[in-house]
């Protein structure tokens, strides 16, 4: 036996009561669970090459981050403690309809610029893949021959086909309906990507060009996803004005397509939605009771995080990044953009007139603009003695659409209500770029365990672990992960329920958590005694394999 974890409090992911046990691990799998109640002379305690005393610690399955933006970070950073130190053993990437496969050369160039604020521009990496299968292969050999204990990546990764990237590849960045031939081509591209191992389809329906797809187009793509047993994960059309209608649209669309639905960062934001989480949950309960297959994820914080360019009206983004910059430089176009954003409410800002006091710059790509980081646009504008739109416009132009933002528009009562729901899972939506990223990137999972479970009692510890492990594993269709169970992969976390807490704050967002001394992937320690090892046990997981 490789390892015996002795005297742990096992929280197995089912949501059932925890129990004390010795757990054995061999060849990357859980091979035995001896409960303390099974003790006696006829059932001696197991022994192994290594015995780890886990008294006082809870043993759970590894946490699954259902909404991650580590698409390039996994290739860039073998350490990746941002996630590994939280106990995350699997990230779901390819989110919000924009990622780096499947692409051709022109599509890749546009995507790189469009989501520079999420992942950097990729100029430090050789982005030599074009298909989903090639990208997944690259993850499996990311650090081959580099002297680490393993050739792959820090944690496991599952991939969603990004619908916006698919549309850019086939239709381009224009706001128009797809032709019949283009729709057929997109269906083929989604099918090929699913065959190569993707778990489903994502959309970013407030991001271009994905937002230019109508319901009929999305329904046809979801029918392809359903045929392969995958799921649809939309960032839907509004989290502000019209949020409930946007949720209803996604439920209806996927039911027509016969496709499972996973709602990304399922929040109710802006003043118009304060206290309205019960209305969303009632909508979902009606659909679930009628037979719909729905799950959702959230992060345990009130501010959101995205790019500044995402706030623009969709017509201003038509044609892609180069066209956006041209419009921003043109005085007449820029004034039209300002009017829609400030007076009407742009679709990029969820139909709500923008409040520059809520838009905090969290990162820029040009170091000469770093003095804006940590300030709201309104604060930077006041210091410059100019209107906020003038500051925002200049930032977008000078940083070539690169600024990331925190958007302080959430409501604590909504956050708490939604995380209690029966189909809730955890997703960090963690953007790792920028000088002051959102602390959720480094703190989502310990924040659930510490603040919301131990300190506030919103969930029991057993419930919380189920939300972060077995539920997401079930959504992904993973038959041997997500539970502490004999025969399952030994993706495991040992944490101290009394001390586990997020270290990251809005002031110091890259501080690692406390109270998580051990994390294993396939039975190999990636965190040991609270420190990152040189083990790269992560790999791409592929649907159906």
NORMO-V392155 format. One record per backbone hydrogen bond with DSSP energy under -0.5 kcal/mol. NH is the residue of the N-H (numbers start at 0). CO is the residue of the C=O. If there is no record, write none. Layout:
BEGIN
NH/CO + NH/CO
END
This chain:
BEGIN
1/24 + 2/24 + 3/49 + 4/22 + 5/3 + 5/51 + 7/20 + 8/56 + 9/7 + 9/18 + 10/8 + 10/58 + 11/9 + 18/9 + 20/7 + 21/33 + 22/4 + 23/31 + 24/2 + 25/28 + 28/25 + 29/487 + 30/23 + 30/28 + 31/23 + 33/21 + 34/32 + 35/19 + 37/34 + 38/35 + 42/39 + 48/0 + 49/1 + 51/3 + 51/49 + 52/50 + 53/5 + 53/51 + 56/53 + 57/494 + 58/8 + 59/57 + 59/492 + 60/10 + 61/490 + 62/86 + 63/467 + 64/62 + 64/89 + 65/63 + 65/425 + 67/91 + 68/429 + 73/69 + 74/71 + 75/71 + 76/72 + 77/75 + 82/79 + 83/79 + 84/80 + 85/82 + 86/83 + 87/82 + 88/62 + 89/62 + 90/155 + 91/64 + 92/90 + 92/157 + 94/67 + 97/94 + 101/129 + 102/129 + 107/103 + 108/104 + 109/105 + 110/106 + 111/107 + 112/108 + 113/109 + 114/110 + 115/112 + 117/114 + 118/114 + 119/115 + 124/121 + 126/124 + 127/125 + 134/130 + 135/131 + 136/132 + 137/133 + 138/134 + 139/135 + 140/136 + 140/137 + 141/138 + 142/150 + 143/140 + 145/142 + 148/533 + 149/147 + 151/535 + 152/537 + 155/88 + 156/538 + 157/90 + 159/92 + 160/199 + 161/100 + 162/160 + 162/201 + 163/96 + 164/96 + 165/161 + 166/162 + 167/163 + 168/164 + 169/165 + 170/166 + 171/166 + 175/173 + 182/178 + 183/179 + 184/180 + 185/181 + 186/182 + 187/183 + 188/184 + 189/185 + 190/186 + 191/187 + 192/188 + 193/189 + 194/190 + 195/191 + 196/193 + 197/192 + 198/158 + 199/158 + 200/230 + 201/160 + 202/232 + 204/234 + 206/203 + 210/206 + 211/208 + 212/209 + 217/213 + 218/214 + 219/215 + 220/216 + 221/217 + 222/218 + 223/219 + 224/220 + 225/221 + 226/222 + 227/223 + 227/224 + 228/225 + 229/224 + 230/198 + 231/259 + 232/200 + 233/231 + 234/202 + 235/233 + 240/349 + 242/239 + 245/241 + 246/242 + 247/243 + 248/244 + 249/245 + 250/246 + 251/247 + 252/248 + 253/249 + 254/250 + 255/251 + 256/252 + 257/253 + 258/253 + 259/229 + 260/292 + 261/231 + 262/294 + 263/233 + 263/261 + 265/262 + 265/296 + 266/264 + 268/238 + 269/408 + 272/269 + 273/270 + 275/272 + 278/275 + 279/275 + 280/276 + 281/277 + 282/278 + 283/279 + 284/280 + 285/281 + 286/282 + 287/283 + 288/284 + 289/285 + 290/287 + 291/286 + 293/291 + 294/260 + 295/422 + 296/262 + 297/424 + 300/298 + 303/406 + 305/404 + 307/402 + 309/306 + 310/307 + 311/308 + 315/312 + 316/312 + 316/313 + 317/313 + 317/314 + 318/172 + 319/316 + 323/319 + 324/320 + 325/321 + 326/322 + 327/323 + 328/324 + 329/325 + 333/329 + 334/330 + 335/331 + 336/332 + 337/333 + 338/334 + 339/335 + 340/336 + 341/337 + 342/338 + 343/338 + 343/339 + 344/339 + 348/345 + 349/346 + 350/345 + 351/348 + 353/340 + 355/353 + 357/354 + 358/355 + 359/357 + 359/405 + 360/374 + 361/403 + 362/403 + 366/364 + 368/365 + 369/366 + 371/368 + 372/369 + 373/360 + 374/371 + 376/355 + 376/358 + 377/355 + 379/375 + 380/376 + 381/377 + 382/378 + 383/379 + 384/380 + 385/380 + 389/386 + 390/386 + 391/387 + 392/388 + 393/389 + 394/390 + 395/391 + 396/392 + 397/393 + 398/394 + 399/396 + 400/395 + 401/398 + 403/362 + 404/305 + 405/359 + 406/303 + 407/357 + 407/405 + 408/406 + 413/410 + 414/410 + 415/411 + 416/412 + 417/413 + 418/414 + 419/415 + 419/416 + 420/417 + 423/420 + 424/295 + 425/466 + 426/297 + 428/66 + 429/66 + 431/429 + 432/117 + 435/361 + 436/433 + 440/437 + 441/438 + 442/438 + 443/439 + 446/442 + 447/443 + 448/444 + 449/445 + 451/446 + 452/447 + 453/448 + 454/449 + 455/450 + 456/452 + 457/451 + 458/451 + 463/459 + 464/460 + 465/461 + 466/462 + 467/463 + 468/464 + 468/465 + 470/465 + 472/468 + 473/469 + 474/470 + 475/471 + 476/472 + 476/473 + 477/472 + 478/476 + 480/477 + 483/11 + 484/482 + 486/29 + 487/484 + 488/479 + 489/27 + 490/488 + 491/489 + 491/519 + 492/59 + 493/517 + 494/57 + 494/492 + 495/514 + 496/494 + 498/495 + 499/495 + 500/513 + 504/507 + 510/507 + 513/500 + 517/493 + 518/526 + 519/491 + 520/523 + 522/489 + 523/520 + 525/518 + 526/518 + 527/530 + 529/516 + 530/527 + 532/525 + 535/148 + 536/534 + 537/152 + 540/156 + 542/196 + 544/541
END
